[in-house]
Amino acid sequence: MNKKDQFLAFVSLGALAEDLRCDTANAQLIAQMATTIPEHNIPHCPANAAKAFLAYCSGRTDRPFRWMI
């Protein structure tokens, strides 16, 4: 698996877990947003990148990190 595939897997599972926890239906939208991030912009560790991306999507961080743009 390349870095983007790993990132997308972590984001999808994390978004699904958040949907189940909060009884929402945002996982598909979050996964779709994650697919727009180019592979060369994803940091070295896809798991930490997914964690930061999910925090941004859930509103726990104020602004997106540079690599998300």
For each residue, the residues with C-beta under 8 A, 3 or more apart:
1: 5 6 9
2: 5 6 39
3: 6 7 39 42 46
4: 7 8 37 39 42 46
5: 1 2 8 9
6: 1 2 3 9 10 46 47
7: 3 4 10 11 34 37 42 46 49 50 53
8: 4 5 11 12 31 34 35
9: 1 5 6 12 13
10: 6 7 13 14 46 47 49 50 51
11: 7 8 14 15 30 31 34 50 53 54
12: 8 9 15 16 27 31 34
13: 9 10 16 17
14: 10 11 17 18 50 51 54
15: 11 12 18 19 26 27 30 31 54 57
16: 12 13 19 20 27
17: 13 14 20 21
18: 14 15 21 22 24 26 27 54 58
19: 15 16 22 23 24 25 26 27
20: 16 17 23
21: 17 18
22: 18 19
23: 19 20
24: 18 19
25: 19 28
26: 15 18 19 29 30 57
27: 12 15 16 18 19 30 31
28: 25 31 32
29: 26 32 33
30: 11 15 26 27 33 34 54 57
31: 8 11 12 15 27 28 34 35
32: 28 29 35 36
33: 29 30 36 37 57
34: 7 8 11 12 30 31 37 50 53
35: 8 31 32
36: 32 33
37: 4 7 33 34 41 42 53 67 68
38: 41 42
39: 2 3 4 42
40:
41: 37 38 67 68 69
42: 3 4 7 37 38 39 46 49 67
43: 46 48 49 67
44:
45: 48 49
46: 3 4 6 7 10 42 43 49 50
47: 6 10 50 51
48: 43 45 51 52
49: 7 10 42 43 45 46 52 53 67
50: 7 10 11 14 34 46 47 53 54
51: 10 14 47 48 54 55
52: 48 49 55 56 61 65 68
53: 7 11 34 37 49 50 56 57 68
54: 11 14 15 18 30 50 51 57 58
55: 51 52 58 60 61
56: 52 53 59 60 61 64 65 68
57: 15 26 30 33 53 54
58: 18 54 55
59: 56
60: 55 56
61: 52 55 56 64 65
62:
63:
64: 56 61 68 69
65: 52 56 61 68
66: 69
67: 37 41 42 43 49
68: 37 41 52 53 56 64 65
69: 41 64 66
